[in-house]
Every structure is written in structure tokens, then in C-alpha cells.
Amino acid sequence: MKILVCISNVPDTTSKINFTEGDTKFDTNGVQFVINPNDEFGLTRAMWFKEKQGATVHVATVGGAQTEPTIRKALAIGADEAIRVNAEPKDGFFVAKQLAEVVKNGGYDLVIAGRESIDYNGGMVPGMLATLLDMNFVNTCIGLEIDGTQATALREIDGGKEKLSTSLPLVIGGQKGLVEESDLRIPNMRGIMMARQKALNVVEPVDAPQLTKDEKFDKPAPKGAVKLVSPDNVGELVDLLHNEAKVI
Amino acid sequence: MSVLVYTESLKGKFKKNAFEVASYAYKVAQDLGTTVTAVTFNAQDDASLGTYGVSKVLKVTNDKLDTFNAKAYADALAQAAKAEGAKVIVLSSSADTKFLAPILAAKMDAGYVPNVVAAPDSTSPFVVKRTAFSNKGFAHTEITSEIKVIGVSNNAYGVVENSVSAAVEDFNPSLTDGDFAVKSVEVDRVTGKVTIADADIVVSGGRGLKGPENWGMIEELAQVLGAATACSKPVSDLGWRPHGEHVGQTGKPVASNLYIAVGISGAIQHLAGVSASKVKVVINNDPEAPFFKAADYGIVGDAFEVVPKLIEKLKEFKAQNA
């Protein structure tokens, strides 16, 4: 089985978010970039398929040279090879078009992407990719087993979960649950050394239209000071929620 | 040329978000000088959508669509959009809709913008305001494609009545075997409990509660308020509560009217995930907990003393206002 894990290079979850150039661009100054958490759960599940079922695992990202430390980390965790499509990701459709080309050329059976990236939160690349390639698709995937060409997936739904059966070739939008937080791997020195020897192939983008464009960013209005209620007068909170906030 | 809206139902009954997306679609239709057409799947009482500005309902009745199927639903919606010549398609932000939206958008070469929190800034050019960076910011995004797909955040626009008369027509999309290549085997949905996605009020517990055995009072507080229960990431990582309850940047987003955090310190990732909630209350014994800076109301105190008192006071309040 040949697996492609799609990696997005995103600001660390603890990052403070600022904008620059007249609030038209994300300010990367001082920001630490990491593998998108939803993608990392998928990458870790892919490692399981590699170790238990002999799968080959490649990783791909769409981004400039500045994304390479993040790709190298994926290689250090255990992916066999990496592909970087040398283009700034313009929007979700553009990225899906680029990844579709990578999947076509690589002949992958299973494509694991994160449910959404934690920066632009579009949540559209996996579904668009599957549709462009006419592959099966399961979103918000929290469990995946492969037996030959048959796949059994668990999907998170509002208020519960759903078990699905389908077949390869398959694209999933993954998240926590594919593996547990405690299963995530910190690359060791041997992994980091080996990652330096592994192929990181840079390919040029294909023509693809941009369908959406972020014109301007802004931040939530600053919050007023918290109104504190004494623990000896809890009734006041009920009163405030009813008469002032009008939420109960 | 109407605005198309997908109005979700469960077991025939419209979900609350169906009325919210219909209200939003009506606003867009007004701006564009057109009307709203809704698509429903095995729903009852289709004409009730007229209350929220829907002039026409394309009613799909098909046993094979009793259980949600993303590809088949997306295919049906694409066919409905073509039949109506719709250029704008309005969807919700439910898990099911976020599953089908990218399939629908890719089928129609449409630009898709999810997490939209307000009526369009303008319709020419077509610009919408959405959350980005996991609620730490907003983006004003232009959709440049001819067909536009918009996902409206829960509780962001609200349910607005605009009574018109809704004409209900049967609609029979042609579906292929390929549409059903992903099959539902089993749906395990908690019944009799409010879900985080639909909840007006969410009560959430953190590590300050010391152990899963102490969740009884969180459940009771939620029950008194008719609220959903949730938890912080450490609590779900420790296995005290199921993953489905984890709210925050890498868990479920919360956009309720009231969010009550008990024993949650308020890490930046947690605050990002819940910041779309309108009113936030924090109960924590540490006055330095970062959550107090992000909250509207707070009580510095021991949760094990404060929460039972709060339950008692709420019961009195409910009894008086019943």
C-alpha cells in the first residue's frame, strides 16, 4: 500500500496572531511553524500502517522553501520520501489541484490529510482532492483500518460517531482519534540524521485558478474587564446572566 | 438564479441551523434582488421554511438518503443548483455539511468559504467575513468564482423571521452507485442529550475537577440549564471524558450563547476554540488563571463549593420563571 500524507505548515498552537502590510498579510515574525496537528495524527497513523502492514509513506506539502524544516520533521518521524510543490498556497482549491497532480503521478492508494489546518481553517482540501480524483472520501476521521483494498473508517458526527465501510483508493480528513495524543512521536537523533539522507523532491506547480482571496484581516475587539462575583453570593451570577447578559 | 440553501433535518425534523441558514440565504437574496430556494431530504413540514424567507422548496424523498451520505447529498445539491441556475449556495457548519461542502464546491468549480460570521460585506465584489486562525482573527474573503458556496457558522447570524409563502415541489436527482461507494454501517448518536454543535449553553470542565468521578455536578449543572457538556484537552487526553467532548483549537469549536468553564485555566488553544461564544463565565480557584482575562463573568472560588450552590440558585430561578 502506498500512502501520501498531506502536511500543512502552520503556526504553533500557542502563537499570538498578528497581521501586517495594512492588515492584508499574516505576520510570521517570531512565529514558530509546526506540522498541522490534524495532519500529525494522520502521519502517526500512517507510521502504524508502515510498521504493521508494510506500507510506503510519502509526505507532500504545498509551500515555499521556508516549509522545509517542517517537512524534514515529518521525514524524521519516519516518512520515506517527501514532495514539496514549490508554490505559495493561494487557497484551498489551488492546493487541492496541486496535491491532485502529486497523487496522480505517485499512484497512491490512500491519502491522509488533516480535517482542517489550524491557520486558515478552510477544511476543504481533503474533500476537494477526493472529488478532483474521483476517490472515496471520509471526513473528520477518528479511526481507520485497512484490509486489502477494503477500508473501515470511524467518523465523528455531531453528538456521536458513525462507522463507514468503503474501499481504496481513499482520501481521509483526519483528526485526533486516528491515534491518541500519547502516540505522537518526537523525532529522535537517529530519525533526524536519517531524514537528512531521504529524498525531498521539489516539483513546480500546475496552473490552477484561485477562487477565493483574503482581502483583509482583523482581530476580535479587546474584551472588557471580567465582572467578578463573590463565591458567597452565587445568586448574583444568576441575576447577571438573566438581567444583564440575557442568556438564561 | 435564486439563492440555494441546504436545510438540514434529522429523522424528518428540521435542525435549528436549518432556520438560521435559511435566514442568511434570505438576506443574501435580498441583496442580490432574488429569492431563496431550499433543498430538503426526507423532511416533514417543508412549507414551514417559508417563515424564514424560503419561497420554493425542492423536496427530495428517497429511502436511500435516510442516512446522511456526503457524496450523494452533494450530487443532489449540485443538480438542484443547476436546475435553479443558482450562483450562491448557503450551507451550515455542521459536521455533515462540512463533509459535503468541499465535494459540492469541487464539482461546481465554486469557491467555498466556511465559518462565515456575518451577512456579506458586499455582494459586488462578493466579500464575506469569516473566522481564521482558529478564532484568533477574522478574514474578509472575496469569492471570485461564478458559483459561490458559503458555510455559515452556528449562532453567528441568528434565526430571523421573514414570512413568505413556500411552494413545495418534488425533486428527483439522478444518483449513481458511485455516490454510495462510502456506506454507513452504524450510527452511534447520543440521544436525549444536547450536542455541543446545537447547544445554546455549554458547560465545560477542566483538570481542576481532579477526576472523572467528579463530573456528576457538571452533568447536573448542564441538565438544569438544558446545556451540552464539554471538556478541556487535558481531560480528554487523560481519558476522563470522551474525545467528542473536547473543545478548543484542535477539538470542537464552540459558538454558544453562554459558555461556563469550571476548573479550566484557559490555555490560549482552549480560548481560541471557545472565543466565538457570546458570554463566557469562568469558575476557578486560581485568580491568576488566564481565562479570567477572556471571560465576561467570573467567580474565584472552589468549584466543589461554588457549582452545587450555583445549581441550587438556578433551580430556584427556574422554578420562579417556569
Interface residues (C-beta under 8 A of the other chain):
Chain A: P11 T13 T14 K16 I17 F19 F26 P37 N38 D91 G92 F93 A96 I118 D119 Y120 N121 G122 G123 M124 V125 P126 G127 M128 A130 T131 L132 D134 N136 F137 V138 N139 T140 I142 T152 R155 E156 I157 D158 G159 G160 K161 E162 K163 L164 S165 T166 S167 Q175 K176 G177 E180 E181 S182 P209 Q210 L211 T212 K213 D214 E215 K216 F217 D218 K219 P220 K223 G224 V226 K227 L228 V229 S230 P231 V234 G235 L237 V238 L240 L241 H242 A245 V247 I248
Chain B: A70 K71 S94 A95 D96 K98 F99 L100 A101 P102 I103 A105 A106 K107 D109 A110 G111 Y112 V113 P114 N115 V127 T131 A132 F133 S134 N135 K136 G137 F138 A139 H140 T141 E142 I143 T144 S145 G178 A181 V182 K183 S184 V185 E186 V187 D188 R189 V190 K193 T195 I196 A197 D198 D200 I201 L225 D237 H243 G244 H246 Q249 T250 G251 N257 L258 I268 Q269 A272 S275 K278 V279 V281 V282 F292 K293 A294 A295 D296 Y297 G298 I299 V300 G301 D302 E305 V306 K309 L310 K313 L314 F317 N321
